[in-house]
């Protein structure tokens, strides 16, 4: 399926969102960054197909996700000093 409505191994998007919400903030920031990149690429593809309005919406969504990722990175910087033991087991995600 080109555009699935669920993620394999998750019964619902609610369950997926809860697991993402439990992620360490550096990992959550990386996820948002990667999602933003993917939507940017989709926007580029739609722009080339002359789907300008769709492309614009995807670009704006990517921008908002990039902004959210920056805010999450700032939250991570606040938490990072308290996470030193965990960082020994799982290095910081950039």
PyMOL commands that set and color helices and strands:
alter all, ss='L'
color gray80, all
select helices_A, chain A and resi 13-21+25-48+52-89
alter helices_A, ss='H'
color red, helices_A
deselect
rebuild
show_as cartoon
